[in-house]
């Protein structure tokens, strides 16, 4: 049985997006190696380097909803091309930044690069019919993971030679991806245009009248009235803090404490993404019948075990084994989390629920690296990894209270 059989028959434009995403992600090097660049090249202490990642996370948190609204107003394709080209230019200039300019460049990188994601999801929704969207999104995720199996590994090799070259290659691939989109198709018909609205035309009813704008804002914040969603996101947050230690404390731990090279750190990303590419689709097909509670708790426990075991390892082989463990946790937990949020969301507000869900990742990225690097700097790596074990177990205990499938959907 071919687990990727549902990818056949997708429109040509979806495969163009696959190619552009693959090129862009295959050049993703700057962010995974930013902590090493700041500490080894510029001499930053670990805590200050973690704070720079927090700048990235906060900027990404802010720009997500804005990019989504710009996609609705000006078209997702235009936002994607602009995002890729501008982020490429920021990356090319990044090695020139010093002092406060590092924080400014990091914020600009987050704003330009993270604008791509909501626009990408929007354009895929516009290109395919509802019954084909699952296959289209699966293809997009496949491009991301194939690219991420290449980029960090190549970045590790470049980092041993020249950090500025790493940023230049990353920037060049972003611009190349933008060129692929620009040359392949110039305009995409959005749902608004299909319904007779002009692109970039009159404002919607939500923004045209102040009274309705107030109602709109109340509706947005009303999502917090759903106690199931608030509880779930609170239960998930400790695990998300654990997840982002792989881009903050882990490179410091591997290079400083275990004596691995930057290339060795990049290889850990390759192991992670290779497993995801080969096994995530068939694994989730096999556990499709699991209730939400079993899926979420199993993923949380594997996360806790994988990261917590780093407190015991002292060799590259040991680190690789822990990566395998938490990768299985990632493959179970992340799709399961999306499915749970989709199940509890009212159909007419599913995008709103998913928006808050994805923003929780940006919040964790804004906080997790800063906390992790400060604990590492003051108490050492063992304290960090035992802390990740505790956080993972806390999430597992909280997620145990999540209701099973239809109960969750009904709010029972």
N, C-alpha and C positions, 0 to 999 in steps of 0.2 A: 504494500500500500504506500502510495506517495503522499506524505502529509502536506506537500505544497501544491497538490493538484488544483486547489481552488484559485490559484493565482493565474491560471490560463484564461485567456479571453478578455483580459483587461484592456482598456483603451490605450492607444499608443502614447498619449500624453502622460498617463500614469507611469509608463516605463521610462519616459523622459525624466520625470521627477525622480524615479528610482536612480537613474544614471547621475543626475545632478546631486542628489543626496549622497550617493556612494562616493563621488569625487570629493565632495565637501567633507564628509566624515573620514575618508581615508587620509585627509590632511589634518585631522584634529590632533594637535600636538601641544599647543600653547597652554591650554587650561590644565591638562593632566600634569604638566611639568612646571607650572607657574611657581609652586612652592620651592622646588629645587632651583629654579632660576633666581628667585629672590634671595634664597639663603646661601647658595653656593657662588653665584655670580656677583650679586650685589651686596652680600654680607648681612642680609636682614636676620634678626633673631626669629625663631620659629613663631613666637606669638604674633609678631608684627606681620609676618608672611600670612598667617592665618587670618589676620584682620583684613588683608587685601582680598582674600577670597570672600570674606564677609561683604566687602564692597560689591563684589561681583554678584553675590546672591541677593543682596538688597536691590540692586539695580535690575536684576532679572525679575524679581518679585513685582516691581513697579511697572516694568515695560510690558509684561504679558497681556493684561487687559487692554492697554492702550494699543498694542499691535493688533489685537483682535478687532477693535473698533475701526482702526485705519484700514484693515483688510475689507471690512464691510463697506467702507465709504469709497475707497479708491481701487479696490480689487486686490485679491490675495497675490496674484502673480506679480504685480508691481511692487508690493511690499517685500516679497521674497527676493526679487532681483536686487532691489535697493539694499536689503539686509546683507546679502552675500557680498556685493561690491564694497559697501561701506565697511563691513567687518574685515574684509580683506585689506583695505587701506589702513585701518586701525592696526591690524597685525603687522603690516609692513613697517609702520612707524613705531611700534611698541618698544623695540630695543633702544630707541633714542630717549625714552622717558627716564627721568630721574627725580628723586625726592617726591614731592606732592604730585608730580606728573604721573607717577606710577598708579596712584589711586584714580586719577582722572582718566588715564588710558584704560584701566581695568573697567571703570564704569562705562566708558564709551564702548568697549568691547562687548560688555554684557548687553547694553541697549541695542547695539547693531546686530549682534549674532542671535540673541534670544528672540528678536522680532520674527525670525524665520519660522519658529515652531507653530504658533497659532495660525499664521498664514498658510503654512503647509497643510495643516489639518483641514483648514477651510477649503483650499483648492481641491484636495482629494474628494471632499464631500460634493463639490460642484461638478466634478468630472465623471462620477460614476453614479449609477442608480443605487437606491438604498440597499437593495439586496446584494450588491457587489462591494459595498464599502468595507466589509470585514476583510475580504481578500485584498483590497487595495491598501488598507492600513497595515495588513500583515506584510505586504511587499515593502512598504515604506520602512517598517521596523527591521526587516531583513537587510535593507540597504544600510541602515544605521549601524547594525551590529557587524556586518562585513567590513564596513569602513573603519569601525572602532577596533577591529582586529588587526588592522594595518597601521593606522595612524600612530597610536602610542608606541608600538614596536619600532617604527621608523623614527619616531621622535626620540626614543631612547638612544638610538645610534647617532642621530644628529647632535644630541645634547653632549655626547662625549667629545664631539669635535667643535661645535660652535652653537651656543644658545641663540644668537641672532639669526643664524641660518634656519633654525627650527621655526622661529616666528615668520621668517620670509616664506618658507615653503608652505606653512599653514595659510598665510595670507594669499599666496598664489593660487592654492587650490580653491579657496573661497571665491576668488574672482573668476576662476575657470568655471566653477559651478554656475555662477551668475551668467556667464557667457553662454553656457549650454542652454539655460532657460531662455535667454534672449534670442538665440538663433533658432530654437525649436518651435516655439509658438509665441505669438505676440499678445494674444488676448484670450481670456477665458470667460465664457458666459457664466455669470454668477446667478444664484437663485433669485436675487433681487431683479436682475435684468430679465430673467425668464418670466417673472411675474409682471413685467412691464415697467419697472422702475429704471431710471437712467443712472448709469454709473456716476457716482460723485454728485448726484442730483440733490433734490430737496431733502431737508432733514426729515427724519422719521417723526412719528407722533410722539415718541418718547422724549425728544429734545426740542420739538417745535413749540410746545407750550409749557410754561413754568409749572403749572399745576400737574401736568402729566409727568414732567421730569421728577417732581417730588414723589409721585406715586412710584415711578420707576426705581428711584433710590431706595424707597421703603421695601420694594419687592426684592431688590438685590440683598439688602441686609436681612430680609426675612428668612433667608436660607438658614440662618443660625437658629431659627426656631425649631428646626428638625433636630431633635436631640440625638437621633441615631447617627446622623452625619457628624455632628459635633463630637459625639463620643468616639466614633470611629477614627476621626482625624486626630483626636487627642491620644488615642491608643496607638496609632500608627507613628506619631511624631518621634518617639524615642528610637524606633527602628530606622527612620530616615536620618536621624542624627548619626547613627552607626554607619549607614550606607556611605555617607560622604567623607568618612575617615579614609577611604581608599584613595582620595585625591589630596589629602592634607597630611595626616600623620603617617600613613603607610609609606609614601616615598621617603620621608625622613628616617623612618624606622629601618627600611630595607637598605638605604644607602649609608646612613650614619652608623647604625647599630650592628647590622649584619654584614656590612662591607660589600654589598652588591653594587653593581654598576647601574647607571641610568638605563642602559639597555635591558638589564635584568628586570628592573621595575616595569619597563614597557612590556616585557614578555608576560608579566602577570595579567595585563589587560588582554593580551592575545589569548591566553588560556580562558579567561572569562568569556570573551565574545565568541570564541570558537565553540565552546560548549553550548552557548545560547543558540548559535546558528544551527548547530546539528540537532539539538535536543529539545529546544523550547516548544516548538509546534507539536511534535509527537507527545511530549510529556503532558502538555495541557490538554491534548486530545484524550489521553489516558485517564486523567483525573477530572474530566469535565463533569462527572456526576457527583463529585465530592460536595458536601455542604460547605457553605462559606466558612463556618467555624473551623473545620478541619483544614481547609486550604490555608487560611490566614495564620492559624497557630503553627502548622507545620512549617510554613515559610519563615515565621518569626524564630522558631527554635533553631532552624538551620542557619539563619543569620547569626543568632547568638553564639552558636557553637563554632561557626567558621571564624568570626572575628575574635571571639574570646580565646580560641586556641592559639592565636598569635602570641599570647603571653608565654606559651610553652615551647615555641619553635626557635631554632637557631641556625637554620640552613635554608637555602633556596628551595630544596625539595619539600621541606616542611611547609614553607610559605605557599608553594604551589598546591599542596594538599588542602590547606585552609581555603584557598581561592575556589577550589572545586566544591567544597562544602557550602560556602556562602553563595556561590553561583546558583546552586540548586535551590537555595532559599529565595534568591532573586527571581528565578524562573517560575516559582510557585506563587510567591507573594505578590509581585507587581501585577501580573495579569489578573490574579484573584482579587486584588484590591480594586482594580478598575471595574471588574464585573460586579462586585458588591455595591459600589457607588451607583452604577447603572441600574441595578435592581431596586435600590431604595429611592431613586430619584423619580419624581413625577415625570411622565413622558414630555410634557411641555416645558420642563425646567431642567432637563438632563444636561444641557450645555452649561447651565449655571452651576450645577453640582460638580460637574467635571472641572470647571474652571477653578472652583475652590479647592478641589482635590489636587490639581496640578500646582496651584500656588503654595500648597503645603510643602512641596518639594523645594521650591525656591526659598521658603522660610527656613527649612532645615539646612539648606546650603549656606544661607546667610549666617546661621548660628553654629552649626556643627563644626566646620573647620576651625573657627576661632576658639571654641571651647576645647576641641581636641588638641590643637597645637599648644595652647596654654597649659593644659594638663601635662602634655608631653614635656614641655620645657621645664616645668616646676617639679614634676614627680616621676618622670621617666615613662618609657613605653609600656611597661608592665601595668602601670596604673590605667593607662588609656585602654588597653585591651581587656582588662578585668572590668573596666567601666562599660565597655561595649557589651560584654557578656551580661552585666546587670541590666542594662537598658533593653537588650533583646528579650531577656526573660520577663521584664516588666511589661513590654508590649505583648508578649505571648499570653501572659496572665490576663491582661485587659481584653485582648482579642477573643479570649475564651468566652466572653459574655456576649459576643456578637451572635445574633439570631441566625438560625438556619434559613436557607433559600427563601421559601415562600413566606416564612414568618417575617423575614427582614423586609420583604417587599410590602407586606401588609402592615408593618410597623408593630408586630406583636411581640 
